[in-house]
Amino acid sequence: MLPNGFHFERYVDGPGLYLGDRVVASACPANYDPDPPWRLCINPAGLPRYVFTRTEADSIRYMEAWATKWENRIKEEVGRTGNPFGHLLVRPREQVTTTHHRRRRKRH
């Protein structure tokens, strides 16, 4: 049973463990062989840690146990770091403030 605030959703090629709207762990097949091992990525605060399991069900059990054991620490880290991939979101282009001739906006 998952702690309050955590839930599973599909993420890329396998299950993702979410805390609110943030992915804190995910699993996917490690390769394209028949019956491959599963690679579990635990990433609550930036630097990922990887664990390999035999099946998708084993990965889900591992994520449940991990979230239960470290619930308070995970919530603390997620609250402190925000979204580690937020810089990848599309933002409006900033105005260039330079006088260098190669960086100035070109007239059309």
Protein Blocks (a to p, Z undefined) as FASTA:
>chain_A
ZZehiacddehjbccddehjacfbdcddfbfcehiaddddddfkopacddddfblklmmm
mmmmmmmmmmmmmmmmmmmnopaklmmpccdddddddfbfklpccdZZ
